Amino acid sequence: MVGQVFYLYNHVQNIIKKAGDISNLVPEAKVDLAHGQMSGAELENIMQDFIDKKINVLVCTTILESGIDIPNANTIIVENADRLGLAQLYQIRGRVGRSETQAYAYITYRRDKMLSEDADKRLKAMKEFTEFGSGFKIAMRDLEIRGAGSIMGEIQHGHMEQVGYDMYCKLLDEVVKEIQGQTIEEELEIQIDLNVSSFIPDEYIENPSQKIEVYQNIASCKKEEDIQDVIDEMLDRFGKIPKEIENLIEIARIKNLARKKFVLKINQRGNNIIYYFDEKKFDIQVVEKLMKIYKAKIKFSPSKISPYITVQITNDFEVLKECKTFLERI
């Protein structure tokens, strides 16, 4: 016996017929069934037979969720998966693949059935998050689909899919601070336009949803620890990081530096990089400091709207490095 199969059919009234249909379809298979209306002794005997490999195929309900590990079970087929919750499907999928043997999970629904919007999102999430350790992402997606509820009100329902979980948490944090009387500082949105290739190639990440997810992860990095987490995750999921994404990550570092230095925008025009500052927080003494370092390669323009500094770069192939060095010197 190479492996064993779980066939999840979550309808107790018809489960005996389903087990019979499978036996007729595959006569050589040893089929049995298990569901929550059986006694503890019955379930124990059936599971022991499955462990002892006296059963090839176990037709069961979602009682499988809390089952014991069966290392030899390497295939699970879920019928009418659109009726199950996302976290439930993820838990069920985890019943196989408990050993070094290649495992397979077939999440199915009726071919001609019109899925609800939520059911469609759940099944797409199961297809998207297949890598090891996706539990947290599945939980977050489930939260977005079902809604987290009105935390500080009487109504306990709601949906976050319109804004996304991260934005929801940000808005909630702002509301809490406002209630507490704290001052909410508006986060600077940094614009960067440099002549470097910074994108995610299709040959590195082909799936559009995964690509958007990585773009969002990079864009949300606020400190070096966040960036290292994103790098580690990409290496683990997709392999060696290409130059274009390395540039994208370096731009994220530059954005974080620019935010600390009150730089609103960075543009490249030929061999010059222009840094536009927040007029309210600009320190003129910075110019004197930079003049001593860059000498004739730097020019200051005291605009009333947004003062800016133009710096001539020495190496067009090291734009990101020179930009980062400049910001560190401010």
C-alpha positions, 0 to 999 in steps of 0.5 A: 500500500503506497498511501491512504486517502481521506474522502471528506463528505460532510453530510451524515445522512448520505455518507453510507451511500457515498462510501458505497459509491466509492467502493463501486467506483474502485472495487479494489479499495478497502473503504470505511466511513466515520462521522460524529454521530458514531460512538467513541468505541466505533470511531476508535476501532475505525481509526485503529484499522486505518492506522493499521492500513486495513482501510485504503479510503476513509470517507468522513465528515469534518470530524477529521479536523480533530483527528490524530496524525496518520503519516501514511495518509497522503491524499485528501479529497474534499467534496463541496468545499464551498460549504466549508470555512477557510480556516476549516479547509486549511485545518483539514488540508493539514491532515495529509502531508505529515511525513516525507511522502508527497501529499495531495489535497483536492478541494472540489465543488460541483462543476455547474454551481454558482459560487457565492462571493465569499465562497469564491474568495475562500477557495482562491485563498486555499489555492494561493496559500500553499507554502509551508507556514501559511496559517497566519496568512490564511487567518488574516484572509479569513478575517478580511472575508468574514469581517472582524466586527465593531470592536468598540460598538454594540454591533458585532459584524462588519467587513474589511475587504474594502480597505484590507486588514492592514489599513483597517488596523491603521484606521482603528489605531488612529481612532483609539489615539483620537479618543485618548486625546493623542495627536495623530501625525500624518505619515509622509508619503515619499515619492521616488523616481530614479532611473533604475529597474525596480519591479518583480519579474514574471519569471520570479513570481508568476502568480499575480496575487502573490506578486501583489502581496510581495509588492505590498509587503515591501511597501509596508516596511518601516524599519530594517527588521521588516525588510529582512523579514520580507527578504527571508520570506522571498528567499524561502518561497521563491529562491534567489532574489533578482537584481530588479527586486534588490533595487525595489528593496533598496528603494524601500530603505531609501524611503524610510531614510527620506521620511526621517530626514523630512524629504518628500520627493526624490527625482532623477534628471540625467546625472542629477538627483533632486531632493525636495524637503518639507518646508516646515521642517527644513533646517538650513544648516543642513545645506552648509554641512552638505556644501562642505562635502559635495562642494561644486556638485551640489546646488540649493534652491530655497523655494517657498513651497518645497526647498530642494537640493540638487546633487550631481551623481558621479556614477550612473550605475550606483544611483541607489547607493549615492542616494542612500549615502546622501540621505545618511549625511543629512 
